[in-house]
Amino acid sequence: MSAVLPTTSALPGLAPARSESTWVGAWRRFRSNRVGLWSLVVVGGFALLMLLSAFGWVASDWGAERAVANAPPTFLGPAPPPVASVAVAPSGPPLDLSAVDPLAPRYREWAERAAQLATTEPTKLQTLPFGADRLGRDVLAKAVKGTQISVFVGVLAALVATLIGTVLGALGGFFGGKVGDLLEWLYNVFTAIPAILLIFAFAAVAGRGVQSVVLILGLTGWTGIYRLIRAEFLKHAVRDYVRAAEAVGASAAARIFRHILPNVSHVILVQLSILVVGFIKAEVILSYLGLGVSVDQVSWGTMLAEAQGELILGYWWQLVAATTFMAVFVTAFSLMTDAMRDALDPKLRGLE
């Protein structure tokens, strides 16, 4: 007859082994993902850049005139001498560009200003890494300052929409009944209206500004995550581990936030990543249409709106600066949240 070995808890002087918590295990798995870890570093760098810009330690003089109008980037060499005939065809009458670019009549004025600076203020002729815009402002400083606005709007609006969608989806999926019917009615009201029209309607009421854009996008973008979280809670609410927690006296709040929520957090992270990317693009569209940030602020959206008129004249560097900053952040944020999703996915945890 074989001997029965004592369990760890029955051995004298040894405390029972504690199981690894969900969040500790997720962080351990996330650290093993090199791509996700480096993406976290890049996102952290953008966050640091936002803080430095918010406190005025970098890019505080983004609106100052630093060079001649449309000075090219440093690696292209010094700016060519300004000409006052930018709106005149090689032969024939002057071209009317006002139908394409409403600021076209001012190009001659800016060219004359650049010629004046060349003789009276030669220090204004410095070259800049990313060049200058049509007002002589440093494009790199504008891109850094635009990071503060665009990332703040995208991330904060996504957090607001994710919070609303997660809470409402959890309540509707867990309780069901009249609570679920009421939330389903609210969801159907929001989804019955085209998203772009709903955004424009909120924008017309809230006006321009960073706070208004965050509010608009947060209040209109929660429906997608609500539907997914509601479905996940409907599925998890009847599983054995939730039934067992109910049997030992766990409250509804404990079952929702301590038991079910960690097991659906990977879905939340995926949706958060999608919303951040989508809301940064939405800020670009709103600013382009004049419904985004105010005129005395700069964002990646306002830079892209300005770049449209500059591209007609062959000045591409503001477009490249804004899209480069936006592409790097969006890519890093997406890779980071993908790694977090893998670390929190209960199906992948079971493969260890």
N, C-alpha and C positions, 0 to 999 in steps of 0.2 A: 504494500500500500504506500503510495507516494506521499511524501510530506507536503504539507500546505505551507507555502511561504507567507510570512506576514506582510501586510501592505505597508506602504511608507508611513501612513498615519499611525499604524499600530506600533512601529518601532520606537523604543524609548529614546527621548532626547532629540527626535527629529520632528520638525514642524511639517504639516502637510504642504505639498508643492502647490503653488498658486498657478492657475492657468494665465496665459498671456492675454491682456485685454485687447479689445478690437483695435483701438487706436494705436497702441504700442506696436502691435503686429503689423498694422498698415504702414507705420513709419519705417519699420525695419524693412518691409518689402519695397517701399518707395526708394529708400537709400540704395538698394541694390540695382535700381534702374538708372544707369548713367545718363541716358538721354533726358529722362525726367528731372534728374538732379541738376544737370547743367541748364535745363530750361527754367528751373526754379531760380537759379542764379541770375539768369537774364531778366526774368520778371522782377526779381528783387532789385536789380539795377535800375529798371524803369521806375519802380516804386521809390527808390532813393532819389532818382532824378526829379520825380514829382514833388517830393518833400523839399528838396533844395530850391526848386523853382518857386514853390508856394511861399517859402520864407524869404525869397528875393536874393538868395546866395548865388544863383546862376540865372542867366538870361533875363536879368531884371531890366536891361536896357534894350530889349528886343525891338521896341518901337523907335529907337534912335536912328538917325540917318548916318550910316557908317561908310558908305561908298557911293560911287556914281550909280545912276539908275541902271538896273539890270547888269551890274558888273558880273562877269563870268566867274566860275569857281577858280581857285588859285591854280589848280593843275592845268587849266587851259591857258594860263598866262594873263597878262594885264588886260584890262578892258579896252576895247577899241575906242578911238575918239568919238564922242557923241555927235550924232548928226541930227539936224532939225527936220529932215525930210523923210521921216519914217512912215508918214502917211501919204507919200506922193509916189506915184508910179514912175518907172523909168522914163516914160514919155507919155504925155497926155495930161489931162486934168487930174487934180487930187482925188484919191480914192476915198469913198465914204465908208469908213469902218464902223460907224456908230451902230449900224444895224446888227453887226456881229459882236462888237464889244462896246458897251456904253461908255467906257472910259477912254476910247480911242481919241476923242478931241483933246485929251489932256497929255497925250504922248509928246506933242511938240513942246508943251510947257515944261515937261520933265527933262526933255533933251536940252532945252535952253538952260534949265537949272543945272544940269550936269556940266554944260560948257562953262557956266559961271563958276562952279566949284573948282573946275580945273585951273582957273586963273586966280581966284581969290582965296580958296580953301583947299590947297593941294593935299592936306592931310586926309581929306575925304576920299582920296583916290586909292586907299588901301585895298588890297585884294583879300578875299574872304574864302574859307575852305569850301563852302557851299554856294558862294556867290551872293548876290544881293537881288532884292526884288525891284519892282518898278519905282519904289520910293527910296531906294538905296538902303533898305533895312537888311540886316544880316539874316540870311535864310536859315543858317544853322541855329541861331538864337531863337528864331520863330518856331523851328521844329521842336526845340527843347521846351519852349514855353507851351507849344501846342500839345506836347505830351501830357502836361499837367491837366489840361482841359479835357482832351479826348479820352485818355485812360480813366480819369476820374469819372467822367460821364458814363463811359461804357461799363466799367466795373461796378460803380455804385448803382446804376440803373438795373444792371443784371442781378445784383444782390437783392434789390427791392423786389423785382419780378420773381426771383427764385424764392424769396421768403414768402411772398403772397401765394404763389402757386403751390409751394410745399405745404404750408399750413392748411390751406383750403383743401388740397388734395388729400392730405392725411385725415382731416376731419370727415370729408365726404366718403372716403374709402373705408375708414374704420367704423364709423357710426352708422352710415347708410340711413335708411328710413327717410323721415322728413328732412333731416339735415342734409342728406345726400341729394334729395330732390330739389331743395332750395339752391344748393350750390350748383347743381346741374343746370337749373334755370338761369342762374347768373352767368355760367360759362356759355350757354347757348346765346344769351343776349350779346356778349362780347364777340363771339365768333360769327354771329350773323352779319355783323358790319365788316366790310373790307378793312383790313388792318391799316392801309395807308390813309383811308378816309377817317378812321378813328384817330389816328395820330394827328392829322391835320385839324380835326375838330378840337382835340385837347390843346393843340398848339395855339389855335385861335383864341381860346379862353385863357390859357395860362400865360401867353405872351412869350417874349424872348428872354434868354438868360440860362445859365447853367442849371440852376435849381429847377426851372421849368422843364428843361429837356430831360433831366433825371426823372421828374415826376411823370412826364408824358410817357416816356419809354417804360418806366416801371409799372404804371397802371394799365398799359396796353399789351405788355409782353408776357403776362403770367399764364396765359391760357394753355400753352403747349405743355409746360411742366406740370400744370394742374392735372391734365388728362393722364399723363404718365404716372405721376405719384399716386393718383386715385386708383389706377389699375394695380399698382404694386401693393398698396395697402389692402385692397380687396383680396389679393392673393395671399398676403402674409397674415392677415388677421385671423384666418382659420387654421393656421398651421400649428403643429404640436407644441413648439416652443412658446408660442403666445398663449395657447390654452393652458400650458403648465404654469406660466407666469400668472395667469388669472386665477388658477386653482390655489396658488400659494398666497393670494391676496394682493397682488400688484394692482395698482390703480390704473385707470384708463390712460392717464398722462404718462405713467411709467412704461406701460406697454407700447405706447406710440413712440416716445422719444428715446427710451433706453433699450428697447428690444427690437422694434421694427425699423426705426429710422437708420441705425447703423447698417442694416442689411440692404437698404435701398439708397444709401449715400452715393454709390457709384453712378446711379441714374441721375441724381441731382448734379453731380460734378460734370457729367457729360452735357446736360442741359445748360448749366452755368457757362461752360466754355462756348457753347453755340450762341448763347445770348450775348456774351461779351463781344464776340466777333460781330454779330448782327447789329448790336447797338452802336458800336463804333462806326459801322457803315451808315446806320440810320442818322447818327449825328452829322456825318458828312453830307447826307442828303438834305437834312433840315437846315444846316448852315448854308448850303448851296442855294436853297430856296428862300433864304432870308428868315427862316423860322427857328434857327438854332441859337448859338451864342450871340451876345450883343456885339456891336461893331467895334467896340473898344477892346475886345479880347481876340485872341488868336487860337485856333485849333487846327488840327489836320484837315478838317472840313473846310474852313475858311481859306486855308492855303491852297487846297485843290480847286476851290472856286476861283481864286485869283489866278491860278496857273492856267486856267482855260484861255484867258485873254492873252497871257504871255506866250503860250504855245503858238499862237498865230504869227508872232514875230520871231519865233525860233528860240525863245528863252525857256529851256526845259528844266533847269536845275531846281526850281521850287517844287515842281511836280515830283522829281526824283527824290528829293529830301523827304517830303511828306509821305510818299508811298513806301520808301525804305524804312522809315521809323515805324510806320503802321504795320508793314509786312513782318518785320522782326518781332514786334511785340505780339502780334496775333499768332504767329507760328509758335513762338516760345510758350505762350499761354495755352495754346491747344495741346502741345506736347506734354506740358506739365500736368494738365488736367487729365489727359489720357493715362499718364503714369499713375496718378492718384486713383483713377477709376479702377485700374488693374489691381492696385494695392488693396482697395476696399471691396472688390467684387467677391462675394461669398463663394461663388463657384470656383474661382481661381484659388481662394484660400484653401479649399478642400483638396487641391492637387499637391499641396506641400507635403 
